[in-house]
Amino acid sequence: MSWGGLKGAVPLLLAAFPALEALGESDRTEAIVLVATATSILVQGATLRRVAGRVPAAAASTAPAAEP
């Protein structure tokens, strides 16, 4: 969950605070945060299957259950 969990909501919200206060460079700050968040989402989304396959717990949970 930590690799592919909720991304972007908090950084985007925090980046909006300077705009609400009408501080200078707030548009630039929001653009930087948006690009960083989008890049993070794309990289993590593209690698999620590989990372999940390397985690022993994830591999074990997809194996068929042994019958008693």
C-alpha positions in Angstrom: 0.0 0.0 0.0 2.8 2.4 0.7 4.2 2.1 -2.9 0.9 2.6 -4.7 -1.3 4.3 -2.1 -3.0 7.6 -2.1 -0.8 10.1 -3.9 -1.1 13.8 -4.6 -4.0 15.0 -2.5 -2.0 16.4 0.4 0.8 18.0 -1.7 -1.8 19.6 -4.0 -3.8 20.9 -1.1 -0.7 22.3 0.6 0.4 24.0 -2.7 -2.9 25.8 -2.8 -2.4 27.6 0.4 0.0 30.3 -1.0 -2.6 30.9 -3.8 -5.3 31.5 -1.2 -3.1 34.0 0.6 -2.3 35.7 -2.8 1.4 35.3 -2.3 3.8 35.8 -5.1 5.0 32.8 -7.2 2.0 30.7 -6.1 1.3 29.7 -9.7 4.8 28.5 -10.1 4.7 26.5 -6.8 1.4 24.9 -7.8 2.9 23.9 -11.2 6.0 22.4 -9.7 3.9 20.4 -7.2 1.6 19.2 -10.0 4.4 18.0 -12.2 6.2 16.3 -9.3 2.9 14.6 -8.2 2.1 13.5 -11.8 5.6 12.1 -12.3 5.3 10.2 -9.0 2.0 8.7 -10.0 3.2 7.7 -13.4 6.5 6.1 -12.1 4.8 4.3 -9.3 1.9 3.1 -11.4 4.2 1.8 -14.1 6.3 -0.2 -11.5 3.6 -1.4 -9.2 3.3 -4.8 -10.6 7.1 -5.4 -10.5 7.4 -4.2 -6.9 4.4 -6.3 -5.8 5.9 -9.4 -7.4 9.0 -9.0 -5.3 7.2 -8.8 -2.0 7.0 -12.3 -0.5 3.7 -11.6 1.2 2.1 -10.5 -2.1 3.4 -13.6 -3.9 2.2 -15.9 -1.2 -1.3 -14.4 -1.1 -1.8 -15.1 -4.8 -0.8 -18.8 -4.5 -3.7 -21.3 -4.3 -4.5 -22.5 -0.8 -3.3 -26.0 0.1 -6.1 -28.4 1.0 -5.8 -30.1 4.5 
